[in-house]
């Protein structure tokens, strides 16, 4: 995966289903928490099924939720600070 996961989420927003947009918005707003959540927990918070979370990760190009979760954990803090300031 050559692009940062937050970039992939931001640029893919127009193609996401309603449920996937809920996941995306939660991750973009709470990246630091989402990085350590199970797919089940992220789904509960975003009010979607666990399978929707897994499909979301696949749509972004990851082999599954654990791969996307690892990508979230690997995002440098500086990128997150810049990303959040762009959203404001």
C-alpha positions in Angstrom: 0.0 0.0 0.0 1.8 3.1 -1.1 -0.7 5.7 0.1 -1.4 6.5 3.8 -4.7 4.9 4.9 -6.2 8.3 5.9 -5.5 9.6 2.4 -7.2 6.5 0.9 -10.2 7.1 3.1 -10.5 10.8 2.3 -10.1 10.3 -1.5 -12.5 7.3 -1.6 -15.4 9.0 0.3 -17.5 9.6 -2.8 -17.5 5.8 -3.6 -18.4 4.6 -0.1 -21.9 3.3 0.9 -23.7 5.0 3.7 -22.4 2.5 6.2 -18.9 2.8 4.9 -19.1 6.6 5.2 -20.0 6.2 8.9 -16.8 4.1 9.3 -14.7 6.6 7.4 -16.0 9.6 9.3 -15.3 7.8 12.6 -11.8 6.8 11.6 -11.0 10.3 10.3 -12.2 11.9 13.5 -10.9 9.3 15.9 -7.9 7.7 14.2 -6.0 7.1 17.4 -8.8 5.1 18.9 -9.9 3.3 15.8 -6.3 2.0 15.2 -6.7 -0.3 18.3 -10.3 -1.4 17.9 -11.5 -4.7 16.7 -13.7 -4.8 13.6 -16.6 -5.7 15.8 -16.1 -2.7 18.1 -15.6 -0.3 15.2 -18.8 -1.6 13.7 -20.7 -1.0 16.9 -19.5 2.5 17.2 -20.1 3.3 13.6 -23.5 1.5 13.8 -22.7 -1.0 11.0 -22.0 -4.7 11.0 -18.6 -6.2 11.5 -18.8 -7.5 7.9 -19.3 -3.9 6.6 -16.1 -3.0 8.4 -14.2 -5.9 6.8 -15.6 -5.0 3.4 -14.5 -1.4 4.0 -11.0 -2.5 4.6 -11.1 -4.6 1.4 -12.5 -1.7 -0.7 -9.5 0.4 0.4 -7.2 -2.3 -1.0 -6.2 -4.1 2.2 -6.2 -7.9 2.5 -8.6 -7.6 5.5 -9.3 -5.6 8.6 -6.1 -6.6 10.4 -4.0 -5.1 7.5 -6.0 -1.9 7.6 -5.7 -1.7 11.4 -1.9 -2.1 11.2 -1.8 0.7 8.6 -3.8 2.9 11.0 -1.3 2.1 13.8 1.6 2.9 11.5 0.4 6.4 10.5 3.0 8.9 12.0 1.5 11.3 14.6 2.6 14.3 12.5 0.5 13.2 9.6 -2.6 12.9 11.8 -2.1 16.4 13.2 -1.8 17.8 9.6 -4.8 15.7 8.5 -7.0 16.9 11.3 -6.1 20.6 10.7 -7.1 20.1 7.0 -10.6 18.8 8.1 -11.3 21.8 10.2 
